[in-house]
Amino acid sequence: MLIPIIDAACFASSHYLGQGVSGSFKSLQFLVSSSAALDHHSGLIPGRFVVALRGQSPQQALGLPSASSLRLERLYLLRISRTAAVPEQGSAGVLCQALIKLNPCGQQQGSRPEAQLAPLGQLAPASHGFELLDCEVVGTFARTAEGLLHYSSDVDLAPAVSYHLYRPNHALLDLLINGGVAATRRIAFGQLRISEGLDYLNDALQAVVSMNDIRGKRTAMFGKTRMGKSNTVKLIIQGMLDATAAQRDVGQLIFDVNGEYANSNPQDGVSAIAVAYKDRCTSYYLTRRNTQADATGILLRFNFYERTDEAMGVMRELLPPEVANSDYVGGLLGCQIPALSRGENEPPLQVFRRIRKIMLYWTVLDRSGFEAQPERLKAALTALGMPPSFNPGFSPSLRLAAYQAISNTPPPPAPSSFAQMVNEFLVIGQFSKRYPNDPSLMVDGRFIFDMDEELMVTFLQPHAGTGTYVLRPCLPYHSSEATNFTADTLERLSRGETVIIDLGSASQQIIRFFARSLSEAVFAMQEKKFANNELNDVFVQLYFEEAHVIFPPGTSHVMDVYSRIAKEGAKFNIGFVYSTQSPSTISSDLLTQTENFFIGHLSSELDVQGLAQVQQAFKSVQERILRQRTPGLLHVLTYSHRYVVPLQANLYTGESRLLS
């Protein structure tokens, strides 16, 4: 990217702070006048960005340099760390005494001409009103032959006295903060804010974030409660919606654990994402909470009758662990129910055998209280090329023996309705348990029911203390009218839409289930597209709040979907945005793969130290993260930024902040 020329106007004498007296590759020390800083450079506090230039001449001279004596093709970005007392002895003390005598900062008031320099050998007595300013070396900016901005995270070896310290003006600071950010899809994220003071408002500097840095990357947000994590997520979601309004190349899937993205809060006075962008957002909700969002929302339900091959796994997730792991229910949940589908050129007899197994499973659902829509099921059977009836097709001899033994009646006509099918399975199942050796139960030398079917029949014949009612915790999540919301969600994401899963008031178990199942579906979709070369530069962004619920620590050794997304997601165009209060509550696999960080106040030294271990850039700002408690004041490191920038995030209002 072409940059403005770093000209002498950026380094006028009024911006001069002092000259270097000692240094290393990591830090530089400058002698500054504290009185001049008070008069002309208010706000010289720890964390403030300052810049240094080197003199042209190899023979170092003391005093305020002229513009022509500075090397303008290289700029050193520094961050103020602390102050120290002026040494009275040693070579550093001698150098400081010479600078104090010249008082170069005082020359800003016209006491000396700019070009008048003093040789190093001239000394002066000690004086009050001077300090040593310790500055951390952030990095070096250089202008290439092509006029491009090049950044390196080090500083070259040179005598400390050759460095001159300046406070950057607004234009130069804007270049240092925003110049390296990707030039497209930028949003106005906030203002540069070094401290909790209000001085940043006097000369507000807008800081930008590029959505290209978020798209397809892993983004973390940490901070105590009420420090602005959700507001930051809203700004990013909104920014992505605005940045892709024309191209629609990023689909977003938001797991809304508190319902704040799907539902507007009248107390906040702003519209939720789902309301402000209702033409591009679809909300799925578990419980109706806000008519404003629900008007365009879809009930989040699972049709256990139609999604047969997934049903047992879903039940295992929804049931209380003590129920799912019991002997009575555990066997049932281990059954492999086939999909309600038909393979190409599959023989009708083979299809019918599989459909009968599904009909037995439907009987289990009916006896457990799951509402059915027989006409929809009949249409599904017809679509498979099967007769539009519910006849399991048991032999006449078996029906005769079973009805006589169980009901003491002759068998009725073959079932044609859903209710008749249920009764048929109950009679035949009970007969198979009472008279397992009856020859009518054998077909081609094998028992009529396979192992899975026997488990379902056993479930329908409960013993004392058990019953089909144990599956009823799943009833609130069932609807006989529900479509396949997973397939619908994937289709919407592929079209660049935003899908919000409103999980407000849901238990942690339910949150984990929906988050994992949909994440697995997204990963499988993107992986398949990658294998078929069909990604077409379309991305999917996943958003998780309360991330410690979904991928807690201690799971780094488990190769689950989140670990795969963290390690392989970039290859499959999957981005990841997650937020929680503490870095220590997150899987280390995810942390080590994260490129973008938005860090609010953290109160634990262990958390801050852990963050610095994962990302070295935070090592020098640990104390400020611990001390600063202003909501929305974030320490930001994105894929474009090579160093941490403190920003006061804008407040989400529903109004676009996209920059042209």
C-alpha positions as CSV (number, residue, x, y, z in Angstrom):
1,M,0.0,0.0,0.0
2,L,1.4,3.5,-0.9
3,I,1.8,5.7,2.1
4,P,2.1,9.5,2.6
5,I,5.6,10.8,2.5
6,I,7.2,11.2,6.0
7,D,8.2,14.8,5.6
8,A,9.9,17.2,7.9
9,A,6.6,18.8,8.9
10,C,5.9,15.8,11.1
11,F,9.0,16.5,13.1
12,A,8.8,20.2,13.9
13,S,10.6,21.4,16.9
14,S,7.3,21.8,18.8
15,H,7.0,18.0,18.8
16,Y,10.5,17.4,20.0
17,L,10.9,15.5,23.3
18,G,14.5,14.7,23.8
19,Q,17.7,12.8,22.8
20,G,18.7,9.2,23.4
21,V,21.2,8.5,26.2
22,S,21.2,4.7,26.4
23,G,19.4,1.8,24.8
24,S,19.2,-1.8,23.6
25,F,17.4,-3.8,21.0
26,K,14.3,-3.8,23.2
27,S,14.3,-0.4,24.7
28,L,15.6,3.2,24.4
29,Q,16.1,5.8,27.1
30,F,15.7,9.5,26.4
31,L,16.4,12.6,28.4
32,V,13.3,14.8,28.5
33,S,12.4,18.0,30.2
34,S,9.5,17.3,32.5
35,S,8.5,21.0,32.6
36,A,8.5,21.2,28.8
37,A,6.4,18.0,28.7
38,L,3.9,19.6,31.1
39,D,3.7,22.7,29.0
40,H,3.7,21.3,25.4
41,H,3.3,17.5,25.6
42,S,0.6,16.8,28.1
43,G,-0.4,13.2,28.2
44,L,3.1,11.6,28.2
45,I,1.9,8.6,30.1
46,P,2.8,4.9,30.1
47,G,1.5,3.3,26.9
48,R,1.6,6.4,24.8
49,F,3.0,5.9,21.3
50,V,6.0,8.1,20.4
51,V,8.5,8.0,17.5
52,A,12.2,8.3,17.1
53,L,14.4,9.3,14.1
54,R,18.1,8.9,13.7
55,G,20.5,11.6,12.7
56,Q,22.2,11.6,9.3
57,S,25.7,12.2,10.4
58,P,27.9,9.4,11.8
59,Q,29.4,12.0,14.1
60,Q,26.8,12.4,16.8
61,A,26.0,15.9,18.0
62,L,24.0,17.0,20.9
63,G,21.0,19.3,20.8
64,L,17.8,19.9,18.8
65,P,18.5,18.6,15.2
66,S,17.5,20.4,12.1
67,A,15.1,18.7,9.7
68,S,17.8,18.2,7.1
69,S,20.0,16.3,9.7
70,L,17.4,13.6,10.2
71,R,17.0,10.3,8.3
72,L,13.3,10.5,7.2
73,E,13.2,7.1,5.3
74,R,13.1,5.1,8.6
75,L,10.9,5.7,11.6
76,Y,11.1,3.9,15.0
77,L,7.8,3.4,16.8
78,L,8.2,3.3,20.6
79,R,5.8,3.0,23.5
80,I,6.4,4.9,26.8
81,S,7.1,2.5,29.7
82,R,8.3,4.5,32.7
83,T,10.5,7.3,33.9
84,A,13.8,7.1,35.8
85,A,16.0,9.5,37.7
86,V,18.8,11.3,35.8
87,P,22.1,9.5,36.6
88,E,24.8,11.7,38.3
89,Q,27.8,9.5,37.5
90,G,29.1,7.4,34.7
91,S,29.1,8.0,30.9
92,A,25.3,8.2,30.9
93,G,25.5,10.9,33.6
94,V,28.1,12.9,31.7
95,L,25.9,12.7,28.6
96,C,22.8,13.8,30.5
97,Q,24.7,16.8,32.0
98,A,25.7,17.9,28.6
99,L,22.1,17.7,27.3
100,I,20.7,19.5,30.4
101,K,23.1,22.3,29.8
102,L,21.9,22.7,26.2
103,N,18.3,22.2,27.3
104,P,17.2,21.3,23.8
105,C,13.5,21.2,24.8
106,G,13.7,24.8,25.9
107,Q,14.9,25.8,22.5
108,Q,11.3,25.2,21.4
109,Q,10.5,28.6,23.0
110,G,13.1,30.3,20.9
111,S,16.1,30.2,23.3
112,R,18.3,28.6,20.6
113,P,18.3,28.5,16.8
114,E,17.3,25.0,15.5
115,A,20.6,24.4,13.7
116,Q,22.9,25.2,16.7
117,L,24.4,22.0,17.9
118,A,27.0,21.4,20.7
119,P,29.8,19.0,20.6
120,L,29.7,16.0,22.9
121,G,32.6,17.2,25.0
122,Q,31.0,20.3,26.4
123,L,29.5,19.6,29.9
124,A,27.1,21.4,32.2
125,P,26.2,21.3,35.8
126,A,23.2,19.2,37.0
127,S,19.8,20.8,36.8
128,H,16.3,20.0,38.0
129,G,13.2,19.4,35.8
130,F,14.6,16.5,33.7
131,E,13.8,12.8,33.6
132,L,14.8,9.7,31.8
133,L,12.0,8.4,29.7
134,D,12.1,4.6,29.2
135,C,10.5,3.6,25.9
136,E,9.8,0.0,24.7
137,V,10.8,-0.6,21.1
138,V,7.7,-1.6,19.2
139,G,9.2,-1.8,15.7
140,T,10.6,0.0,12.7
141,F,8.8,1.5,9.7
142,A,10.8,2.0,6.5
143,R,9.9,3.3,3.2
144,T,10.9,1.0,0.3
145,A,12.1,2.1,-3.1
146,E,8.5,1.5,-4.3
147,G,7.2,3.9,-1.7
148,L,5.6,1.0,0.3
149,L,5.3,0.9,4.1
150,H,7.5,-1.9,5.5
151,Y,7.3,-2.8,9.2
152,S,9.8,-4.9,11.2
153,S,9.6,-5.7,14.9
154,D,13.1,-4.8,15.7
155,V,15.6,-1.9,15.8
156,D,19.0,-1.7,14.3
157,L,22.2,-1.2,16.4
158,A,23.3,2.4,16.6
159,P,24.5,4.7,19.3
160,A,21.7,5.8,21.6
161,V,22.6,9.4,21.2
162,S,21.8,9.2,17.5
163,Y,18.1,8.8,18.3
164,H,15.8,11.8,18.7
165,L,12.4,11.4,20.3
166,Y,9.2,13.1,18.9
167,R,5.6,13.1,19.8
168,P,3.7,12.2,16.5
169,N,1.2,14.6,15.1
170,H,-2.3,13.5,14.2
171,A,-1.5,12.6,10.6
172,L,1.5,10.5,11.5
173,L,-0.3,8.7,14.4
174,D,-3.1,7.9,12.0
175,L,-0.6,6.3,9.7
176,L,1.0,4.3,12.5
177,I,-2.4,3.0,13.8
178,N,-4.3,2.5,10.6
179,G,-1.7,2.5,7.8
180,G,-1.0,-1.3,8.1
181,V,-4.7,-2.3,8.2
182,A,-6.0,-4.0,5.1
183,A,-7.3,-1.3,2.8
184,T,-10.7,-2.8,2.0
185,R,-13.9,-3.6,3.9
186,R,-12.9,-1.3,6.8
187,I,-15.2,-0.2,9.6
188,A,-14.9,2.7,12.0
189,F,-14.3,0.5,15.1
190,G,-13.5,3.2,17.7
191,Q,-11.0,5.8,18.8
192,L,-7.4,5.5,19.9
193,R,-7.4,5.7,23.7
194,I,-4.2,5.2,25.6
195,S,-5.6,5.6,29.1
196,E,-8.8,5.9,31.1
197,G,-8.6,9.6,31.0
198,L,-10.7,11.7,28.6
199,D,-7.8,13.4,26.8
200,Y,-8.3,11.2,23.8
201,L,-11.5,13.2,22.9
202,N,-9.5,16.4,22.5
203,D,-7.9,15.2,19.2
204,A,-9.9,12.0,18.5
205,L,-8.2,9.6,16.2
206,Q,-10.5,7.1,14.5
207,A,-9.2,3.6,14.5
208,V,-10.3,1.1,11.9
209,V,-10.7,-2.7,11.6
210,S,-10.9,-4.5,8.3
211,M,-13.4,-7.3,8.0
212,N,-10.9,-9.1,5.8
213,D,-8.9,-9.6,9.0
214,I,-11.9,-11.3,10.6
215,R,-13.1,-13.3,7.7
216,G,-11.8,-16.9,7.8
217,K,-9.7,-16.2,10.9
218,R,-10.0,-17.0,14.6
219,T,-10.9,-14.1,16.8
220,A,-11.0,-14.0,20.6
221,M,-12.6,-11.5,23.0
222,F,-11.8,-11.6,26.6
223,G,-12.8,-9.4,29.5
224,K,-14.8,-9.3,32.7
225,T,-18.6,-9.0,32.6
226,R,-19.9,-5.6,31.4
227,M,-16.6,-4.7,29.8
228,G,-18.0,-4.6,26.2
229,K,-17.5,-8.1,24.7
230,S,-21.0,-8.3,23.3
231,N,-20.8,-4.8,21.9
232,T,-17.6,-5.7,20.1
233,V,-19.2,-8.9,18.7
234,K,-22.2,-6.8,17.4
235,L,-19.8,-4.3,15.7
236,I,-18.0,-7.2,13.9
237,I,-21.3,-8.9,12.9
238,Q,-22.7,-5.6,11.6
239,G,-19.4,-4.8,9.9
240,M,-19.4,-8.1,8.1
241,L,-23.1,-7.6,7.0
242,D,-22.3,-4.1,5.7
243,A,-19.0,-5.2,4.0
244,T,-20.7,-8.0,2.2
245,A,-24.0,-6.3,1.3
246,A,-23.2,-6.4,-2.4
247,Q,-21.0,-9.5,-2.8
248,R,-22.7,-11.8,-0.2
249,D,-19.5,-13.9,0.2
250,V,-19.7,-14.4,4.0
251,G,-22.4,-16.4,5.8
252,Q,-22.5,-15.9,9.6
253,L,-23.8,-18.4,12.1
254,I,-24.4,-16.9,15.6
255,F,-25.0,-19.0,18.7
256,D,-26.9,-16.5,20.8
257,V,-26.8,-17.9,24.3
258,N,-28.5,-14.8,25.8
259,G,-30.9,-13.9,23.0
260,E,-29.4,-10.4,22.6
261,Y,-28.6,-10.6,18.9
262,A,-32.1,-12.0,18.0
263,N,-34.1,-9.8,20.3
264,S,-34.1,-6.0,20.8
265,N,-33.9,-4.7,24.4
266,P,-36.1,-1.6,24.8
267,Q,-33.8,-0.5,27.7
268,D,-30.9,-0.2,25.2
269,G,-32.9,1.8,22.8
270,V,-31.3,0.1,19.7
271,S,-32.4,-2.6,17.4
272,A,-30.9,-6.1,17.6
273,I,-28.9,-7.4,14.7
274,A,-31.8,-9.6,13.6
275,V,-34.2,-6.6,13.6
276,A,-31.8,-4.0,12.1
277,Y,-30.9,-6.5,9.3
278,K,-34.0,-8.5,9.0
279,D,-33.7,-8.8,5.2
280,R,-30.5,-10.7,5.6
281,C,-30.9,-12.4,9.0
282,T,-32.9,-15.5,10.0
283,S,-33.5,-16.3,13.7
284,Y,-34.2,-19.8,15.1
285,Y,-35.6,-19.7,18.6
286,L,-36.3,-22.3,21.3
287,T,-38.7,-20.1,23.3
288,R,-40.7,-17.1,22.1
289,R,-39.3,-14.0,23.9
290,N,-39.8,-11.0,21.7
291,T,-42.5,-10.5,19.1
292,Q,-40.2,-8.0,17.2
293,A,-37.7,-10.8,16.4
294,D,-40.1,-13.7,16.4
295,A,-42.2,-12.2,13.6
296,T,-39.4,-13.2,11.2
297,G,-38.0,-16.1,13.3
298,I,-38.5,-19.8,12.9
299,L,-39.2,-22.3,15.7
300,L,-36.1,-24.3,16.5
301,R,-37.4,-27.9,16.6
302,F,-36.3,-31.4,15.5
303,N,-38.7,-33.7,13.6
304,F,-37.8,-37.0,15.2
305,Y,-40.2,-38.8,12.8
306,E,-38.4,-37.6,9.6
307,R,-34.8,-37.3,10.7
308,T,-34.6,-40.9,11.6
309,D,-30.9,-41.6,11.2
310,E,-30.0,-38.7,13.5
311,A,-32.7,-39.1,16.1
312,M,-31.0,-41.4,18.6
313,G,-27.9,-39.3,18.8
314,V,-30.0,-36.2,19.3
315,M,-32.0,-37.9,22.1
316,R,-28.8,-38.9,23.8
317,E,-27.8,-35.2,23.9
318,L,-31.1,-33.9,25.1
319,L,-31.8,-36.5,27.8
320,P,-30.4,-36.1,31.3
321,P,-27.2,-38.2,31.5
322,E,-28.6,-40.4,34.2
323,V,-31.5,-41.4,31.9
324,A,-29.4,-41.7,28.7
325,N,-26.9,-44.0,30.5
326,S,-29.4,-46.2,32.2
327,D,-29.7,-49.9,31.1
328,Y,-33.3,-49.4,29.9
329,V,-32.7,-46.4,27.7
330,G,-29.0,-46.9,26.8
331,G,-29.8,-50.0,24.7
332,L,-32.4,-48.1,22.7
333,L,-30.1,-45.1,22.1
334,G,-27.5,-47.5,20.7
335,C,-29.9,-48.5,17.8
336,Q,-28.9,-47.6,14.3
337,I,-32.0,-46.3,12.6
338,P,-31.7,-46.1,8.8
339,A,-32.4,-42.9,7.0
340,L,-35.8,-42.3,5.4
341,S,-34.3,-42.5,1.9
342,R,-33.8,-44.9,-1.0
343,G,-30.5,-45.6,-2.8
344,E,-30.3,-45.7,-6.6
345,N,-31.3,-49.1,-8.1
346,E,-32.0,-50.4,-4.6
347,P,-34.3,-53.5,-4.7
348,P,-37.8,-52.9,-3.4
349,L,-37.6,-55.8,-0.9
350,Q,-34.5,-54.3,0.7
351,V,-36.1,-50.9,0.9
352,F,-39.2,-52.4,2.5
353,R,-37.2,-54.2,5.1
354,R,-35.5,-51.0,6.1
355,I,-38.9,-49.1,6.1
356,R,-40.3,-51.7,8.5
357,K,-37.5,-51.0,10.9
358,I,-38.3,-47.3,10.7
359,M,-42.0,-48.0,11.3
360,L,-41.0,-49.8,14.5
361,Y,-39.1,-46.8,15.5
362,W,-42.1,-44.6,14.8
363,T,-44.1,-46.9,17.2
364,V,-41.5,-46.1,19.9
365,L,-42.0,-42.4,19.3
366,D,-45.8,-42.6,19.4
367,R,-45.8,-44.6,22.6
368,S,-43.4,-42.0,24.2
369,G,-45.8,-39.2,23.4
370,F,-44.2,-37.7,20.3
371,E,-46.9,-36.1,18.0
372,A,-47.0,-37.4,14.5
373,Q,-48.4,-36.1,11.2
374,P,-49.4,-39.3,9.4
375,E,-50.1,-37.6,6.1
376,R,-46.6,-36.2,6.0
377,L,-45.1,-39.6,6.7
378,K,-47.4,-41.2,4.1
379,A,-46.1,-38.7,1.6
380,A,-42.5,-39.5,2.5
381,L,-43.2,-43.2,1.9
382,T,-44.8,-42.5,-1.4
383,A,-41.7,-40.4,-2.4
384,L,-39.6,-43.5,-1.8
385,G,-41.8,-45.5,-4.2
386,M,-43.4,-47.5,-1.4
387,P,-47.2,-48.1,-1.0
388,P,-49.0,-45.2,0.8
389,S,-49.9,-47.2,3.8
390,F,-48.5,-48.2,7.2
391,N,-48.4,-51.9,6.7
392,P,-45.3,-53.6,8.2
393,G,-46.0,-56.6,6.0
394,F,-46.0,-59.4,8.6
395,S,-46.9,-62.8,7.3
396,P,-50.5,-64.1,7.8
397,S,-49.3,-67.0,9.9
398,L,-47.5,-64.7,12.3
399,R,-50.4,-62.3,12.6
400,L,-52.8,-65.1,13.3
401,A,-50.6,-66.6,16.0
402,A,-49.9,-63.3,17.6
403,Y,-53.4,-61.9,17.8
404,Q,-54.8,-65.2,19.1
405,A,-52.1,-65.4,21.7
406,I,-52.2,-61.8,22.9
407,S,-55.7,-60.6,22.2
408,N,-57.6,-63.9,21.9
409,T,-59.1,-62.5,18.7
410,P,-58.6,-63.2,15.0
411,P,-56.2,-60.8,13.3
412,P,-57.8,-57.6,11.9
413,P,-57.2,-56.5,8.3
414,A,-53.7,-55.4,7.4
415,P,-52.8,-52.0,8.9
416,S,-53.5,-49.0,6.7
417,S,-53.4,-46.2,9.2
418,F,-50.7,-45.0,11.5
419,A,-52.7,-46.0,14.7
420,Q,-53.2,-49.5,13.2
421,M,-49.5,-49.8,12.5
422,V,-48.7,-48.9,16.2
423,N,-51.1,-51.5,17.5
424,E,-49.7,-54.2,15.1
425,F,-46.2,-53.7,16.4
426,L,-47.3,-53.8,20.0
427,V,-49.1,-57.1,19.5
428,I,-46.3,-58.7,17.4
429,G,-43.6,-57.4,19.8
430,Q,-45.4,-58.7,22.8
431,F,-45.8,-62.1,21.1
432,S,-42.1,-62.3,20.2
433,K,-41.2,-61.7,23.9
434,R,-43.6,-64.3,25.2
435,Y,-43.1,-67.0,22.6
436,P,-39.7,-66.4,21.1
437,N,-39.5,-70.0,19.8
438,D,-42.7,-69.9,17.8
439,P,-41.8,-71.0,14.2
440,S,-43.9,-68.2,12.7
441,L,-41.2,-65.7,14.0
442,M,-38.6,-67.2,11.8
443,V,-38.1,-66.0,8.2
444,D,-35.7,-67.8,5.9
445,G,-34.1,-69.4,9.0
446,R,-33.6,-66.1,10.8
447,F,-35.5,-64.4,13.6
448,I,-37.9,-61.8,12.2
449,F,-36.3,-58.9,14.2
450,D,-32.7,-57.9,14.1
451,M,-30.7,-56.8,17.2
452,D,-31.8,-53.2,16.9
453,E,-35.4,-54.1,16.5
454,E,-35.3,-56.4,19.5
455,L,-34.0,-53.6,21.6
456,M,-36.9,-51.4,20.4
457,V,-39.4,-54.2,21.1
458,T,-37.9,-54.6,24.6
459,F,-38.2,-50.8,25.2
460,L,-41.9,-51.1,24.3
461,Q,-42.3,-53.9,27.0
462,P,-41.2,-52.0,30.1
463,H,-40.7,-53.7,33.4
464,A,-41.5,-52.3,36.8
465,G,-40.2,-48.8,37.4
466,T,-39.6,-48.0,33.7
467,G,-41.7,-46.9,30.8
468,T,-41.6,-45.1,27.5
469,Y,-42.3,-41.8,29.3
470,V,-38.5,-41.5,30.0
471,L,-38.1,-40.0,26.5
472,R,-40.4,-37.1,27.3
473,P,-37.6,-34.6,28.2
474,C,-37.1,-34.5,24.4
475,L,-40.7,-33.5,23.7
476,P,-40.1,-29.7,23.9
477,Y,-37.6,-30.0,21.1
478,H,-39.9,-32.0,18.8
479,S,-42.3,-30.8,16.1
480,S,-44.0,-32.9,13.5
481,E,-44.1,-29.9,11.2
482,A,-40.4,-29.0,11.6
483,T,-38.2,-29.0,8.5
484,N,-34.5,-30.0,8.5
485,F,-33.2,-26.8,10.1
486,T,-29.6,-28.0,9.7
487,A,-30.0,-28.3,5.9
488,D,-31.9,-24.9,5.8
489,T,-29.1,-23.3,7.8
490,L,-26.4,-24.6,5.6
491,E,-28.3,-23.3,2.5
492,R,-28.7,-19.9,4.0
493,L,-25.0,-19.7,5.0
494,S,-24.0,-20.6,1.4
495,R,-26.0,-17.7,0.2
496,G,-24.1,-15.3,2.4
497,E,-27.0,-14.9,4.9
498,T,-26.7,-14.5,8.7
499,V,-28.4,-17.2,10.9
500,I,-28.9,-16.6,14.6
501,I,-29.6,-19.5,16.9
502,D,-31.4,-18.0,19.9
503,L,-30.5,-20.3,22.8
504,G,-31.6,-17.9,25.5
505,S,-32.7,-19.7,28.7
506,A,-31.4,-23.0,27.3
507,S,-29.3,-25.3,29.5
508,Q,-25.6,-25.8,29.0
509,Q,-26.3,-29.3,27.7
510,I,-28.6,-27.9,25.0
511,I,-26.3,-25.1,24.1
512,R,-23.4,-27.6,23.6
513,F,-25.6,-29.9,21.5
514,F,-26.8,-27.3,19.0
515,A,-23.3,-25.6,18.8
516,R,-21.5,-28.9,18.2
517,S,-24.1,-30.4,15.7
518,L,-24.3,-27.3,13.6
519,S,-20.5,-26.7,13.7
520,E,-20.0,-30.3,12.5
521,A,-22.5,-29.7,9.7
522,V,-20.7,-26.5,8.6
523,F,-17.3,-28.2,8.7
524,A,-18.5,-31.2,6.7
525,M,-20.1,-28.8,4.1
526,Q,-17.0,-26.7,3.7
527,E,-14.7,-29.7,3.6
528,K,-16.8,-31.3,0.9
529,K,-16.7,-28.0,-1.1
530,F,-13.0,-27.8,-0.7
531,A,-12.5,-31.4,-2.0
532,N,-14.7,-30.6,-5.0
533,N,-13.1,-27.2,-5.6
534,E,-16.4,-25.5,-5.0
535,L,-15.6,-23.0,-2.2
536,N,-15.7,-20.2,-4.7
537,D,-14.2,-17.8,-2.1
538,V,-17.3,-18.0,0.0
539,F,-16.7,-18.0,3.8
540,V,-18.6,-19.0,6.9
541,Q,-18.1,-17.2,10.2
542,L,-19.1,-18.9,13.5
543,Y,-19.8,-16.9,16.6
544,F,-19.8,-18.3,20.2
545,E,-20.5,-16.4,23.4
546,E,-19.8,-17.9,26.8
547,A,-17.2,-20.0,24.9
548,H,-16.0,-21.8,28.1
549,V,-19.3,-23.7,27.9
550,I,-18.6,-25.0,24.5
551,F,-14.9,-25.7,24.4
552,P,-13.6,-25.8,28.0
553,P,-9.9,-26.2,28.9
554,G,-8.5,-29.8,29.2
555,T,-9.9,-30.7,25.8
556,S,-6.8,-29.9,23.7
557,H,-6.0,-33.6,23.3
558,V,-9.5,-34.3,21.9
559,M,-9.8,-34.0,18.1
560,D,-13.3,-32.7,18.1
561,V,-14.9,-30.4,15.6
562,Y,-13.6,-27.2,17.4
563,S,-10.1,-28.4,17.3
564,R,-10.4,-29.2,13.6
565,I,-11.9,-25.8,12.9
566,A,-9.1,-24.2,14.8
567,K,-6.4,-26.1,13.0
568,E,-8.0,-26.6,9.5
569,G,-10.7,-24.0,9.3
570,A,-8.7,-21.4,7.4
571,K,-8.2,-24.0,4.6
572,F,-11.9,-24.5,4.4
573,N,-12.9,-20.8,4.6
574,I,-14.3,-21.1,8.1
575,G,-13.8,-18.2,10.6
576,F,-14.3,-18.4,14.3
577,V,-15.3,-15.6,16.7
578,Y,-15.5,-16.5,20.4
579,S,-15.8,-14.6,23.7
580,T,-15.6,-15.3,27.3
581,Q,-14.4,-13.8,30.6
582,S,-11.0,-15.5,30.9
583,P,-8.4,-17.0,28.6
584,S,-7.7,-19.7,31.2
585,T,-11.2,-21.2,30.7
586,I,-10.6,-21.9,27.0
587,S,-9.0,-24.9,25.2
588,S,-5.3,-24.2,24.5
589,D,-5.7,-25.6,21.0
590,L,-8.0,-22.8,20.1
591,L,-5.9,-20.1,21.8
592,T,-2.7,-21.0,20.0
593,Q,-4.4,-20.8,16.6
594,T,-6.1,-17.4,17.2
595,E,-5.0,-14.5,15.1
596,N,-7.2,-11.6,16.3
597,F,-7.6,-10.5,20.0
598,F,-9.9,-7.9,21.6
599,I,-9.0,-7.7,25.3
600,G,-10.9,-5.8,27.9
601,H,-10.2,-5.6,31.6
602,L,-8.9,-8.8,33.2
603,S,-8.6,-9.0,37.0
604,S,-6.3,-12.0,37.3
605,E,-2.6,-11.9,36.8
606,L,-2.6,-15.6,35.9
607,D,-5.0,-14.8,33.0
608,V,-2.9,-11.9,31.8
609,Q,0.3,-13.9,32.0
610,G,-1.4,-16.8,30.2
611,L,-2.5,-14.4,27.5
612,A,1.1,-13.1,27.1
613,Q,2.4,-16.7,26.8
614,V,0.0,-17.4,24.0
615,Q,0.6,-14.0,22.2
616,Q,3.9,-12.3,23.0
617,A,2.6,-8.9,21.8
618,F,0.6,-8.6,25.1
619,K,3.6,-9.0,27.3
620,S,4.3,-5.3,27.5
621,V,0.7,-4.2,28.2
622,Q,-0.1,-6.7,31.0
623,E,-0.3,-4.1,33.7
624,R,-2.6,-1.8,31.8
625,I,-5.0,-4.7,31.1
626,L,-5.1,-5.3,34.8
627,R,-5.5,-1.7,35.8
628,Q,-7.9,-0.3,33.2
629,R,-11.5,-1.0,33.9
630,T,-13.4,1.3,31.5
631,P,-16.1,-0.5,29.6
632,G,-15.3,-0.7,25.9
633,L,-11.6,0.1,26.4
634,L,-9.9,-2.7,24.5
635,H,-6.4,-3.8,23.7
636,V,-6.6,-4.9,20.1
637,L,-4.3,-7.1,18.0
638,T,-5.6,-8.1,14.6
639,Y,-4.2,-10.0,11.6
640,S,-3.1,-6.7,10.1
641,H,-1.7,-5.2,13.3
642,R,1.8,-6.1,14.3
643,Y,1.5,-4.5,17.8
644,V,-1.3,-4.0,20.3
645,V,-3.4,-0.9,19.9
646,P,-5.6,0.4,22.8
647,L,-9.0,1.4,21.4
648,Q,-12.3,2.8,22.8
649,A,-14.8,0.8,20.9
650,N,-17.8,2.5,19.4
651,L,-21.2,1.7,20.9
652,Y,-23.4,-0.4,18.6
653,T,-26.4,1.6,17.6
654,G,-27.6,-0.3,14.5
655,E,-26.2,2.4,12.2
656,S,-23.6,1.3,9.6
657,R,-20.0,2.2,10.3
658,L,-18.6,0.9,7.0
659,L,-16.0,3.2,5.5
660,S,-15.9,3.8,1.7
